[in-house]
Amino acid sequence: PILEGTRMDRCATGDAKITTGGDLPAARCIHSVGPNYHMYRGLGGSLAQADELLTSAYRRSMAVARDSGEVRTLGFALLSAGVFRGPRSLREVLERGVRGVVAEATDKDAPFTALKEVHLVAFTNEEVEQLLAVTDEVFLGIESKEGGGLGNISSERMSQIWLDAAEQ
């Protein structure tokens, strides 16, 4: 995306930048770019390198939001989950995204304590089903590893939040 300030201020793959919300019903908009797995491999990159860029895109979005001091709620389109995912399965791409969001939200050095909600927006039935499965797996893993879920939210409650969001 082209950002305010200059027509040449582009957002690199794996990075994120924040702008005003413009005409959107949001004060801020965070622009993030996930990798095009087809192009990345075609340019001599590996799937592992593209995976790192995808995780980075989600984490950088969260970090930019946290560092702004203004953002409490984030919404993500599913980065690199459509035609750009190449040979990666939808589940693999979604898991990278969910784990990236959780990792940045709970980072021990800079936790996102003001965060209230994160919405990962699925557009197809397959995306909804896979996203629910991935979030269940990720949040159950956090709960069993840390004994308490994500903050004060158990995996059961988190799964219900995801389900409620998917049904709307």
C-alpha positions as CSV (number, residue, x, y, z in Angstrom):
1,P,0.0,0.0,0.0
2,I,1.0,3.6,-0.5
3,L,1.1,5.4,2.8
4,E,0.6,9.0,3.7
5,G,3.6,11.3,3.5
6,T,5.0,10.2,0.1
7,R,3.9,8.1,-2.8
8,M,7.0,6.0,-2.4
9,D,6.5,5.0,1.2
10,R,5.6,1.4,0.7
11,C,5.3,-1.4,3.2
12,A,7.8,-4.2,2.7
13,T,6.7,-7.9,2.9
14,G,6.7,-9.0,6.5
15,D,6.4,-5.5,7.8
16,A,3.5,-3.2,9.0
17,K,2.9,0.5,9.0
18,I,0.1,2.6,10.6
19,T,-1.9,5.4,9.0
20,T,-5.0,7.3,9.8
21,G,-8.2,5.4,9.2
22,G,-9.3,7.8,6.5
23,D,-13.0,7.2,5.7
24,L,-13.0,3.9,7.6
25,P,-14.9,3.7,10.9
26,A,-11.5,3.4,12.7
27,A,-9.1,6.0,13.9
28,R,-6.1,4.0,12.6
29,C,-5.4,1.5,9.8
30,I,-2.4,-0.9,10.0
31,H,-1.1,-2.0,6.6
32,S,0.7,-5.3,6.5
33,V,2.0,-7.4,3.7
34,G,2.3,-11.2,3.8
35,P,4.4,-13.1,1.3
36,N,3.2,-14.4,-2.0
37,Y,4.5,-17.9,-1.7
38,H,4.5,-18.5,-5.5
39,M,6.6,-15.4,-6.2
40,Y,8.9,-15.9,-3.2
41,R,9.9,-19.4,-4.3
42,G,10.2,-18.3,-7.9
43,L,12.7,-15.7,-6.8
44,G,14.9,-18.3,-5.1
45,G,13.5,-18.0,-1.6
46,S,12.4,-21.0,0.5
47,L,9.1,-21.8,2.0
48,A,10.7,-21.4,5.4
49,Q,11.8,-17.9,4.6
50,A,8.2,-17.1,3.4
51,D,6.8,-18.6,6.6
52,E,9.1,-16.2,8.6
53,L,7.8,-13.2,6.6
54,L,4.2,-14.3,7.2
55,T,4.8,-14.6,11.0
56,S,6.6,-11.3,10.9
57,A,3.7,-9.5,9.1
58,Y,1.3,-10.5,11.9
59,R,3.8,-9.8,14.7
60,R,4.8,-6.4,13.2
61,S,1.1,-5.4,12.9
62,M,0.6,-6.2,16.6
63,A,3.8,-4.4,17.6
64,V,2.9,-1.3,15.6
65,A,-0.6,-1.3,17.1
66,R,0.9,-1.7,20.6
67,D,3.5,1.0,20.1
68,S,1.0,3.5,18.8
69,G,-0.6,3.6,22.3
70,E,-4.0,4.1,20.6
71,V,-5.1,0.7,19.3
72,R,-7.2,-1.6,21.5
73,T,-8.9,-3.7,18.8
74,L,-7.4,-5.1,15.6
75,G,-8.9,-6.8,12.6
76,F,-6.9,-8.9,10.2
77,A,-7.8,-10.1,6.8
78,L,-6.1,-13.5,6.5
79,L,-2.7,-12.7,5.2
80,S,-1.4,-15.0,2.4
81,A,-4.3,-17.3,2.9
82,G,-5.8,-17.1,-0.6
83,V,-4.1,-17.5,-3.9
84,F,-0.8,-16.2,-2.5
85,R,-0.4,-19.2,-0.2
86,G,1.1,-21.4,-2.9
87,P,1.9,-24.9,-1.8
88,R,1.2,-24.2,1.9
89,S,-2.1,-25.6,3.2
90,L,-4.7,-23.1,4.5
91,R,-4.3,-24.6,7.9
92,E,-0.5,-24.1,7.9
93,V,-0.9,-20.4,6.9
94,L,-3.6,-19.8,9.5
95,E,-1.6,-21.4,12.2
96,R,1.3,-19.1,11.5
97,G,-1.0,-16.1,11.7
98,V,-2.6,-17.2,15.0
99,R,0.7,-18.1,16.6
100,G,2.2,-14.8,15.5
101,V,-0.7,-12.8,17.0
102,V,-0.5,-14.7,20.3
103,A,3.3,-14.5,20.5
104,E,3.2,-10.7,20.1
105,A,0.3,-10.3,22.5
106,T,2.0,-12.2,25.2
107,D,5.6,-11.2,24.5
108,K,7.4,-11.2,27.9
109,D,9.5,-8.2,27.0
110,A,6.7,-6.0,25.6
111,P,3.2,-7.5,26.2
112,F,0.3,-5.8,24.6
113,T,-1.6,-5.2,27.8
114,A,-4.0,-2.7,26.3
115,L,-5.3,-5.2,23.7
116,K,-9.0,-5.9,24.1
117,E,-9.9,-7.8,20.9
118,V,-8.3,-9.3,17.8
119,H,-10.5,-10.3,14.9
120,L,-9.2,-12.7,12.2
121,V,-11.7,-12.3,9.4
122,A,-12.5,-15.4,7.4
123,F,-14.5,-15.1,4.2
124,T,-15.3,-18.7,3.2
125,N,-16.7,-21.6,5.1
126,E,-13.4,-23.5,4.7
127,E,-11.6,-20.5,6.2
128,V,-14.0,-20.4,9.1
129,E,-13.7,-24.1,9.8
130,Q,-9.9,-24.2,9.5
131,L,-9.5,-21.0,11.6
132,L,-11.7,-22.4,14.4
133,A,-9.7,-25.7,14.4
134,V,-6.4,-23.8,14.5
135,T,-7.5,-21.5,17.3
136,D,-8.7,-24.4,19.3
137,E,-5.4,-26.2,18.9
138,V,-3.3,-23.1,19.7
139,F,-5.3,-21.9,22.7
140,L,-5.6,-25.5,24.1
141,G,-1.8,-25.7,23.8
142,I,-1.3,-22.4,25.7
143,E,-3.7,-23.5,28.4
144,S,-2.0,-26.8,29.0
145,K,1.5,-25.3,28.8
146,E,0.8,-22.3,31.1
147,G,-2.1,-23.6,33.1
148,G,-4.5,-20.7,32.5
149,G,-5.1,-19.9,28.9
150,L,-4.4,-16.5,27.3
151,G,-4.3,-14.1,30.2
152,N,-7.5,-14.7,32.1
153,I,-9.3,-16.3,29.1
154,S,-9.5,-20.1,29.0
155,S,-9.3,-21.9,25.7
156,E,-12.9,-22.9,26.1
157,R,-14.0,-19.3,26.4
158,M,-11.6,-18.3,23.6
159,S,-13.1,-20.9,21.3
160,Q,-16.6,-19.6,22.1
161,I,-15.4,-16.1,21.2
162,W,-14.1,-17.3,17.9
163,L,-17.3,-19.3,17.2
164,D,-19.4,-16.2,18.0
165,A,-17.4,-14.2,15.6
166,A,-17.6,-16.8,12.9
167,E,-21.4,-16.9,13.1
168,Q,-21.8,-13.1,12.7
